[in-house]
Each structure stands twice: as structure tokens, then as C-alpha cells.
């Protein structure tokens, strides 16, 4: 199953991603990790990314898409994967769809893990205190939440129009949330 996992910082996406890839035996593909690895290994793409990021910019869409396409072509992705941190923009989403269409494939499910803003804020503030993140104050946390919403709302609309978006309530225990995710994926599998 080809899955995209969306969710704001603090929603529990990391925890649920690990449980999901273990359960489904599919690779967890994190663009952040891929970019760091390309930079560390000084690949051609890694050098381009490093130059962009040194200037304080995000990696260009075409570079991120190229990295993802290379990764999805690997044999361990044949039976599916979980994309985390990608796509982040509409051009990335459209490029991914085009790349998959070449092989007559498509995204099976986009999981949007959500909790209300107050709960999200509380979780992020708790995490900032526990991890002694002095730079994570109320103002920066609110800004991060705002940036995420601004970036993600077009993607949510895009995938909703494709009828692959599934909103999952992130409130409850880790196991309760995971059970909701599996319920959604089982329904997606049955509808294939």
C-alpha cells in the first residue's frame, strides 16, 4: 500500500509511522532523512541541496521530487511505502502523481492525523519543557502551527478531491489511534 502521512508537529505522527511500517512491513520514507543523507554522502543532488540550504532556503521541489523518485524505484518499495514529510507543496504532489502514473500506480491513502489546536499546543509546550527546548516558546509554537496549516491546507484539498484523504482523530492512547489507522487502511484495501 502506498501511503502519505500528514499531520502537524506534536500530533503523534512519528510514533504512529513507526508502528505502521512495522505492522505493514513497508519502508518509512522520510524526505528529511533522505536530504541529510544525500548531503552527508556528497552526492550530486546532495551538493545542490547543501548549497540551497546554506542560503537559508528549502530544498527546491525538483530536487526533492528527484530524490523521492529514486527512492521509490528501489525494490523494497514494490509492495508499498509510507511517505513522511512529502509532499509538502502542490507542485510536489502533482509531480509525485505524474511519476507514479508512468508505472500505472497511484497513492492509495493519505492519512491526515489531527487533534484540535488547543491539544496540539499543549502537547508541543509539554514536549518543549521535557526536552528543554528553550527556543520552543508559545509564540514559536503558534507560528509553526500556522505555517503547517498554510502549507498543508492546499494538499488536504488536493487529496480530498482525489478521494484518497482520510482524517484520523489523534486523540486517545497510542493503541487507540493506531487501531483507527488500521481500520481506515483495511477499508481502503477492501475498496481497491
BELNOR-V902839 format. One record per residue. N is the residue number from 1. RES is the residue in three letters. BURIAL is + if it has 16 or more other C-alpha atoms within 10 Angstrom, else -. Layout:
n: (N	N)
res: (RES	RES)
burial: (BURIAL	BURIAL)
//
This chain:
n: (1	2	3	4	5	6	7	8	9	10	11	12	13	14	15	16	17	18	19	20	21	22	23	24	25	26	27	28	29	30	31	32	33	34	35	36	37	38	39	40	41	42	43	44	45	46	47	48	49	50	51	52	53	54	55	56	57	58	59	60	61	62	63	64	65	66	67	68	69	70	71	72	73	74	75	76	77	78	79	80	81	82	83	84	85	86	87	88	89	90	91	92	93	94	95	96	97	98	99	100	101	102	103	104	105	106	107	108	109	110	111	112	113	114	115	116	117	118	119	120	121	122	123	124	125	126	127	128	129	130	131	132	133	134	135	136	137	138	139	140	141	142	143	144	145	146	147	148	149	150	151	152	153	154	155	156	157	158	159	160	161	162	163	164	165	166	167	168	169	170	171	172	173	174	175	176	177	178	179	180	181	182	183	184	185	186	187	188	189	190	191	192)
res: (UNK	UNK	UNK	UNK	UNK	UNK	UNK	UNK	UNK	UNK	UNK	UNK	UNK	UNK	UNK	UNK	UNK	UNK	UNK	UNK	UNK	UNK	UNK	UNK	UNK	UNK	UNK	UNK	UNK	UNK	UNK	UNK	UNK	UNK	UNK	UNK	UNK	UNK	UNK	UNK	UNK	UNK	UNK	UNK	UNK	UNK	UNK	UNK	UNK	UNK	UNK	UNK	UNK	UNK	UNK	UNK	UNK	UNK	UNK	UNK	UNK	UNK	UNK	UNK	UNK	UNK	UNK	UNK	UNK	UNK	UNK	UNK	UNK	UNK	UNK	UNK	UNK	UNK	UNK	UNK	UNK	UNK	UNK	UNK	UNK	UNK	UNK	UNK	UNK	UNK	UNK	UNK	UNK	UNK	UNK	UNK	UNK	UNK	UNK	UNK	UNK	UNK	UNK	UNK	UNK	UNK	UNK	UNK	UNK	UNK	UNK	UNK	UNK	UNK	UNK	UNK	UNK	UNK	UNK	UNK	UNK	UNK	UNK	UNK	UNK	UNK	UNK	UNK	UNK	UNK	UNK	UNK	UNK	UNK	UNK	UNK	UNK	UNK	UNK	UNK	UNK	UNK	UNK	UNK	UNK	UNK	UNK	UNK	UNK	UNK	UNK	UNK	UNK	UNK	UNK	UNK	UNK	UNK	UNK	UNK	UNK	UNK	UNK	UNK	UNK	UNK	UNK	UNK	UNK	UNK	UNK	UNK	UNK	UNK	UNK	UNK	UNK	UNK	UNK	UNK	UNK	UNK	UNK	UNK	UNK	UNK	UNK	UNK	UNK	UNK	UNK	UNK)
burial: (+	+	+	+	+	+	+	+	+	+	+	+	+	-	-	+	+	-	-	+	+	-	-	-	-	+	+	+	+	-	+	-	-	+	+	-	-	+	+	-	-	-	-	-	+	+	-	+	+	+	-	-	-	-	-	-	-	-	+	-	+	-	-	+	+	-	+	+	-	-	-	+	-	-	-	-	+	-	-	+	+	+	+	+	-	+	+	+	-	+	-	+	+	-	+	+	-	-	+	-	-	-	-	-	-	+	+	+	+	+	+	+	+	+	+	-	-	-	-	+	+	-	+	+	+	-	-	+	-	-	-	-	-	-	-	+	-	-	-	-	+	+	-	-	+	-	-	-	-	-	-	+	-	-	+	+	-	+	+	-	-	-	-	+	+	+	+	+	+	+	+	-	-	-	-	-	+	+	-	-	+	-	-	+	+	-	-	-	-	-	-	-)
//
